[in-house]
Amino acid sequence: MFTVRKEKFISVEDVPDTYVALRSMATAQYLSGGQGYVRCACKTGCKPSSKCKCRGAGVLCNLKCHGSSTCSNK
């Protein structure tokens, strides 16, 4: 059963006519960069000069990257 609500919602004219994927929008709302699926698997300790995938994304490495090995990006 439906009931009539008295609240005012936005009108159709106020909705922008652009397409944004749901996952992209959700990722943009998280401070950590989404669901945390960025993994680097670096073997050199994620030095600033290396091409670390996590460093490039601006997130810290975690245990899923390269286990308990030493890392300068933790």
C-alpha positions as CSV (number, residue, x, y, z in Angstrom):
1,M,0.0,0.0,0.0
2,F,1.3,3.5,-0.9
3,T,0.8,6.7,1.1
4,V,1.0,10.2,-0.1
5,R,4.0,12.1,1.3
6,K,4.0,15.8,2.1
7,E,7.8,16.3,1.7
8,K,9.1,18.2,-1.3
9,F,11.5,16.3,-3.5
10,I,13.7,17.6,-6.2
11,S,12.1,18.2,-9.6
12,V,13.1,16.5,-12.8
13,E,14.6,19.7,-14.1
14,D,17.1,19.8,-11.2
15,V,18.6,16.4,-12.1
16,P,21.7,16.8,-14.4
17,D,21.6,15.0,-17.7
18,T,24.9,13.2,-17.2
19,Y,25.7,9.5,-16.8
20,V,27.8,8.4,-13.9
21,A,28.2,4.7,-13.1
22,L,27.1,3.7,-9.6
23,R,30.4,2.2,-8.7
24,S,32.2,5.4,-9.7
25,M,29.9,7.5,-7.7
26,A,30.3,5.2,-4.6
27,T,34.1,5.2,-5.0
28,A,34.1,9.0,-5.0
29,Q,32.3,9.1,-1.7
30,Y,34.8,6.9,0.2
31,L,37.8,8.6,1.7
32,S,40.0,5.4,1.3
33,G,39.3,5.1,-2.4
34,G,36.4,2.7,-2.6
35,Q,36.3,-0.9,-1.4
36,G,40.1,-1.1,-1.1
37,Y,40.8,-3.3,-4.1
38,V,44.0,-1.5,-5.0
39,R,46.9,-4.0,-4.6
40,C,50.4,-3.5,-5.7
41,A,52.4,-6.8,-5.2
42,C,55.7,-4.8,-5.3
43,K,58.8,-6.8,-4.5
44,T,61.1,-3.9,-3.8
45,G,59.4,-2.4,-0.6
46,C,57.3,0.3,-2.4
47,K,60.1,2.9,-2.5
48,P,59.0,6.4,-3.7
49,S,61.0,5.9,-6.9
50,S,59.2,2.6,-7.8
51,K,56.0,2.3,-9.7
52,C,53.9,1.2,-6.8
53,K,50.2,0.9,-7.7
54,C,49.1,1.9,-4.2
55,R,51.3,5.0,-4.1
56,G,50.0,6.0,-7.4
57,A,46.4,5.8,-6.1
58,G,47.3,7.7,-3.0
59,V,46.5,4.8,-0.6
60,L,48.6,2.9,1.9
61,C,49.7,-0.6,1.3
62,N,48.0,-3.3,3.3
63,L,48.4,-7.0,4.0
64,K,46.7,-8.0,0.7
65,C,49.5,-6.3,-1.3
66,H,52.6,-8.2,-0.3
67,G,51.9,-9.9,3.1
68,S,54.3,-9.1,5.9
69,S,57.3,-8.1,3.9
70,T,58.9,-4.7,4.6
71,C,57.2,-1.8,2.9
72,S,57.8,2.0,3.1
73,N,54.2,2.8,2.2
74,K,52.4,1.3,5.2
